[in-house]
Amino acid sequence: MKLVSIIIPCFNYGAFLAEAIESALAQTYRKVEILVMDDGSPDDTPDIARTFNSRIQYIRTPNQGHGATLNDALQRICGTYYICLDADNSLSPNYVDKTLSLMESAGPETGYIYTQRELFGLRTGISASPAYDLKRLKVRNYIDTCSLIRTDLGRRYGYDTRLLQGDYDFYLTLAQNGYGGILLNEPLFRYRTHHSSMTNSLSSQYRQVEAQLEILHKHAGFYSAAESAMSIREARNRIVLAVIGNRLPGHSLSCRWKDFVAILRGHAPISQVWNQLRYLASPTGEK
């Protein structure tokens, strides 16, 4: 049996950490190791992690960011494959069993297996990630960090800590070197939506064009001119959608102004610019 490593990076998510660890311990595939990487959390993360004693490995480091934490973890694990489980999420009990079975039957060009995710918390639903398609991946990232990934590839290519979208860059780097993924079309992990995650997500959405320009600069030779233009258009569309989704009553004037600036930068249709102006003047909650 192949050993699978479950890496749980955690920064200030002690309130959710136990649930993530319990889901890793509950895997029907038993040959797993669990490594909790505490990225210098100022909350009760150390106390929560230590209640699991020898059932997990616990490492605490000075705060270094998500990508650097994963790179650090990759040098510590022993598994043939690894999974990155964010501390506020959880795995279905058969996540490892199902993804590993598909990986073991795949060809050598397969670098990872990804699944759908079940949203819970403030928002609910099931994701609709498409089957692996490189042309589509160049336009936008639809592959979650929580995938079953070959450890040798993770160590070889790593996560670029300089970029806003280190996970996206990692999957593009694999593609550029001949490795793709396979979708296992089932919701096999749970993605928690809460105020902190949604705030972080919204902030990153507003920087989509900046983030995509970083990607295009690093992978310049991998994109055609048409692909580059399409990816920028899609990044602008995501900004517009994020702003529209943020039109809620009660937002402060400064928040509404930030939304207005973002929608201008997103090159929104004139109708949406007018809608945003109305929202700026008098928030009603209508979208």
Helices and strands as residue ranges (DSSP letters): E 4-10, H 14-25, E 32-38, H 45-50, G 53-55, E 57-60, H 66-74, E 81-84, E 90-91, H 95-105, E 110-121, E 125-126, H 134-139, E 148-150, H 151-157, H 166-176, E 180-193, H 195-205, H 208-218, G 220-222, H 225-245, H 253-265, H 270-281
